[in-house]
């Protein structure tokens, strides 16, 4: 059985001009721009999600998508840092 994963990238000033790469199970999957959302389907197994900015010193965001059958939604944002920015991925509770 497939489950839907939704990734929403918040539109904010920090990092808005750069595209981010969505990586699923260590393989590049898609590009997401500021203010966009992407939906895709995965199987019930455990998966690894990463978001990165190519050619950037921003710290890559990552998390594990636990096994299960429920649809899951995540929000991607950029947190400003002193030396480099950090990509933050959090589960959308809505």
Secondary structure, DSSP 8 states (H G I E B T S, - for coil): --EEEEEEE---STTTTS-EEEEETTEEEEEE-TT-EEEEEE-SS-EEEEEE-TT--SB-EEEEE-SSSS-EEEEEEEE--SSS-EEEEEE---
